Amino acid sequence: MLKLRIIPQTTSILKRAMCTQEQDVLFENLNNAGIITLNRPKALNSLNASMVTKLLQQLQEWMNAKSLVIVKGAGEKAFCAGGDVKAAIDKIEGPKFFYTEYNVNYLIGKYKVPYIAFMNGITMGGGLGLSVHGRYRVATEKTLIAMPETKIGLFPDVGGSYFLPRLPVNLGLYLGLTGDRLKGKDVVKAGIATHFVPSKRLYELEKLLSRCASEVEVQSLLNKFHEPAEDFSLAPNIKHINYCFAASTVEEIIERLEKVQNEWSVKTIETLHQMCPGSLKITLRALQRGAQLELPQCLRMEYRLACRHTTTHDFPEGVRALLIDKDNSPKWQHKSLAEVDEDYVEDFFKKLPQDKELQFFDSKL
């Protein structure tokens, strides 16, 4: 009899534990705001298929029901360190994940009410996709941004082909090709964040924002909390970035860097030589084309690239070498930039069969 009484209790405890474990993203109603918390702090809030599916549904519901939406990350280390690329290299699961993730990016880019991202901590790859397309992006002294995809045989996706070429002085091409990191107030200076607020004030800011009833109130409040940026850490080399990364090929970018001959240019050349040669050429082409396209067209182009990356050598190999085996010795398909020919690059950009193309959730079929 004792056994029978304990079992239901144990079962309910197990159910509660399972339920808690499954909450990888939290949704909360606070006054006029919808609050999203990415809730995988041990994984630096990296995105998986479950999270992007929930985000797409909830964001659609809140767009017509809330005055604003705030998105933040659980824990002190990260807003979102990117997508779960170990799952994304799968030929079946990868395209499914990218399909939903890019739909979330698309929705954020056209969100009707103020969308405010608290980019507190590490914000890379997919984390930038969840923030940079929104109207307001708040950086703190803990913010660390990067688009490091060329290092793992991928390219800067989640709308990277849209926002990177629109940054001033060819900064986006520099960040997209080298994967260089920016911190704190530099993220505002670069145009990636719109405001800088010390992390200790985010709790207060969130509570006050939740009471805002209009865009004007949101903007006014953010401006009150904002602390202006000082000097830009890349300022001494901005003219070199602008000149070198205006070149039309990766080879020419490196030639221009060689002429600069300072500590920064030497380090940048070294960095580029550590990246996947195929990824560098595909990335430059994507950013050049993305400069002429709107966000939806960029995401469609990126989806073609992403799907093809799951079926070719470099992306799975880069993930293996840097994230799984961690030997840091990827064996790329091409040993040098010279080996990456035009046909190889262009094949990635070809349209997929019509039923495999990216469709947006609100598209009229």
JOJO-V853372 format. One record per backbone hydrogen bond with DSSP energy under -1.0 kcal/mol. CO is the residue of the C=O (numbers start at 1). NH is the residue of the N-H. E is the energy in kcal/mol with one decimal. If there is no record, write none. Layout:
co->CO nh->NH e->E
co->CO nh->NH e->E
//
This chain:
co->1 nh->5 e->-1.9
co->2 nh->6 e->-2.0
co->3 nh->7 e->-2.2
co->6 nh->10 e->-2.9
co->7 nh->11 e->-3.0
co->8 nh->12 e->-2.3
co->9 nh->13 e->-2.2
co->10 nh->14 e->-2.8
co->11 nh->15 e->-2.7
co->12 nh->16 e->-2.4
co->13 nh->17 e->-2.6
co->14 nh->18 e->-2.9
co->15 nh->19 e->-2.7
co->16 nh->20 e->-2.5
co->17 nh->21 e->-2.4
co->18 nh->22 e->-1.8
co->20 nh->23 e->-1.2
co->22 nh->24 e->-2.1
co->24 nh->39 e->-2.7
co->26 nh->37 e->-2.4
co->28 nh->35 e->-3.2
co->30 nh->33 e->-2.9
co->32 nh->67 e->-2.4
co->32 nh->68 e->-1.0
co->33 nh->30 e->-2.6
co->34 nh->70 e->-2.6
co->35 nh->28 e->-2.3
co->36 nh->72 e->-2.4
co->37 nh->26 e->-2.9
co->38 nh->74 e->-2.8
co->40 nh->43 e->-1.4
co->40 nh->45 e->-3.2
co->41 nh->44 e->-1.7
co->43 nh->46 e->-1.5
co->44 nh->81 e->-2.2
co->47 nh->84 e->-2.4
co->48 nh->52 e->-2.1
co->49 nh->53 e->-1.9
co->50 nh->54 e->-1.9
co->51 nh->55 e->-2.7
co->52 nh->56 e->-2.3
co->53 nh->57 e->-1.6
co->54 nh->58 e->-2.7
co->55 nh->59 e->-2.7
co->56 nh->60 e->-1.3
co->57 nh->61 e->-1.8
co->58 nh->62 e->-2.6
co->59 nh->63 e->-1.5
co->62 nh->65 e->-1.1
co->62 nh->66 e->-2.4
co->68 nh->34 e->-1.9
co->69 nh->116 e->-3.1
co->70 nh->36 e->-3.2
co->71 nh->118 e->-2.8
co->72 nh->38 e->-2.8
co->77 nh->122 e->-2.4
co->80 nh->124 e->-1.9
co->82 nh->47 e->-2.8
co->83 nh->85 e->-1.7
co->84 nh->87 e->-1.1
co->84 nh->88 e->-1.5
co->85 nh->89 e->-1.2
co->87 nh->90 e->-1.6
co->90 nh->94 e->-2.2
co->92 nh->96 e->-1.1
co->93 nh->97 e->-2.5
co->94 nh->98 e->-2.7
co->95 nh->99 e->-2.2
co->96 nh->100 e->-1.8
co->97 nh->101 e->-2.9
co->98 nh->102 e->-2.9
co->99 nh->103 e->-1.2
co->100 nh->104 e->-1.9
co->101 nh->105 e->-2.2
co->102 nh->106 e->-2.3
co->103 nh->107 e->-2.3
co->104 nh->108 e->-2.5
co->105 nh->109 e->-2.0
co->108 nh->111 e->-1.3
co->114 nh->69 e->-2.5
co->115 nh->136 e->-2.2
co->116 nh->71 e->-2.6
co->117 nh->119 e->-1.0
co->117 nh->138 e->-3.2
co->118 nh->120 e->-1.9
co->121 nh->144 e->-1.9
co->122 nh->79 e->-1.6
co->122 nh->80 e->-1.9
co->123 nh->146 e->-1.1
co->124 nh->127 e->-3.1
co->125 nh->128 e->-1.4
co->125 nh->129 e->-1.5
co->126 nh->130 e->-1.2
co->128 nh->132 e->-2.6
co->131 nh->134 e->-1.9
co->136 nh->117 e->-2.4
co->137 nh->194 e->-2.4
co->137 nh->195 e->-2.1
co->138 nh->119 e->-2.4
co->139 nh->197 e->-2.7
co->140 nh->143 e->-1.4
co->143 nh->184 e->-2.1
co->144 nh->123 e->-3.1
co->145 nh->182 e->-1.9
co->146 nh->125 e->-1.6
co->148 nh->151 e->-1.5
co->149 nh->152 e->-1.7
co->149 nh->154 e->-2.2
co->150 nh->276 e->-2.3
co->157 nh->160 e->-1.8
co->159 nh->162 e->-1.4
co->159 nh->163 e->-2.3
co->160 nh->164 e->-1.9
co->164 nh->167 e->-1.6
co->168 nh->171 e->-2.5
co->170 nh->174 e->-1.7
co->171 nh->175 e->-2.8
co->172 nh->176 e->-2.6
co->173 nh->177 e->-2.0
co->174 nh->178 e->-2.3
co->175 nh->179 e->-1.9
co->182 nh->145 e->-2.8
co->183 nh->186 e->-1.8
co->184 nh->187 e->-1.6
co->185 nh->189 e->-2.3
co->186 nh->190 e->-2.3
co->187 nh->192 e->-1.7
co->187 nh->193 e->-2.0
co->188 nh->191 e->-1.4
co->195 nh->139 e->-3.1
co->196 nh->227 e->-2.4
co->198 nh->201 e->-2.2
co->199 nh->202 e->-1.4
co->201 nh->205 e->-2.5
co->202 nh->206 e->-3.0
co->203 nh->207 e->-2.0
co->204 nh->208 e->-2.2
co->205 nh->209 e->-3.0
co->206 nh->210 e->-2.1
co->208 nh->211 e->-1.1
co->209 nh->212 e->-2.0
co->210 nh->32 e->-3.0
co->214 nh->218 e->-1.9
co->215 nh->219 e->-2.8
co->216 nh->220 e->-2.4
co->217 nh->221 e->-2.3
co->218 nh->222 e->-2.5
co->219 nh->223 e->-2.2
co->220 nh->224 e->-1.6
co->221 nh->225 e->-1.8
co->222 nh->226 e->-1.5
co->232 nh->235 e->-1.9
co->234 nh->237 e->-1.9
co->235 nh->238 e->-1.2
co->237 nh->241 e->-2.8
co->238 nh->242 e->-2.9
co->239 nh->243 e->-1.9
co->240 nh->244 e->-3.2
co->241 nh->245 e->-2.2
co->243 nh->246 e->-1.1
co->244 nh->247 e->-1.2
co->249 nh->253 e->-1.9
co->250 nh->254 e->-2.2
co->251 nh->255 e->-2.1
co->252 nh->256 e->-2.6
co->253 nh->257 e->-2.3
co->254 nh->258 e->-2.1
co->255 nh->259 e->-1.0
co->257 nh->261 e->-1.1
co->262 nh->266 e->-2.2
co->263 nh->267 e->-2.1
co->264 nh->268 e->-2.4
co->265 nh->269 e->-2.3
co->266 nh->270 e->-2.1
co->267 nh->271 e->-2.3
co->268 nh->272 e->-2.5
co->269 nh->273 e->-2.0
co->271 nh->274 e->-1.2
co->276 nh->280 e->-2.2
co->277 nh->281 e->-1.7
co->278 nh->282 e->-2.3
co->279 nh->283 e->-2.9
co->280 nh->284 e->-2.3
co->281 nh->285 e->-2.0
co->282 nh->286 e->-2.4
co->283 nh->287 e->-2.6
co->284 nh->288 e->-2.3
co->285 nh->289 e->-2.2
co->286 nh->290 e->-2.8
co->287 nh->291 e->-1.4
co->289 nh->292 e->-1.7
co->290 nh->293 e->-1.5
co->294 nh->298 e->-2.3
co->295 nh->299 e->-2.6
co->296 nh->300 e->-2.0
co->297 nh->301 e->-2.3
co->298 nh->302 e->-2.8
co->299 nh->303 e->-2.1
co->300 nh->304 e->-1.6
co->301 nh->305 e->-1.9
co->302 nh->306 e->-3.3
co->303 nh->307 e->-2.5
co->304 nh->308 e->-1.9
co->305 nh->309 e->-2.0
co->306 nh->310 e->-1.2
co->313 nh->317 e->-1.9
co->314 nh->318 e->-2.9
co->315 nh->319 e->-2.2
co->316 nh->320 e->-2.3
co->317 nh->321 e->-2.6
co->318 nh->322 e->-2.3
co->319 nh->323 e->-2.3
co->319 nh->324 e->-1.5
co->320 nh->325 e->-2.5
co->320 nh->326 e->-1.2
co->321 nh->328 e->-2.7
co->337 nh->340 e->-1.4
co->339 nh->341 e->-1.0
co->341 nh->345 e->-1.7
co->342 nh->346 e->-2.8
co->343 nh->347 e->-2.0
co->345 nh->348 e->-1.1
co->346 nh->349 e->-1.0
co->353 nh->356 e->-2.7
co->360 nh->363 e->-2.3
//
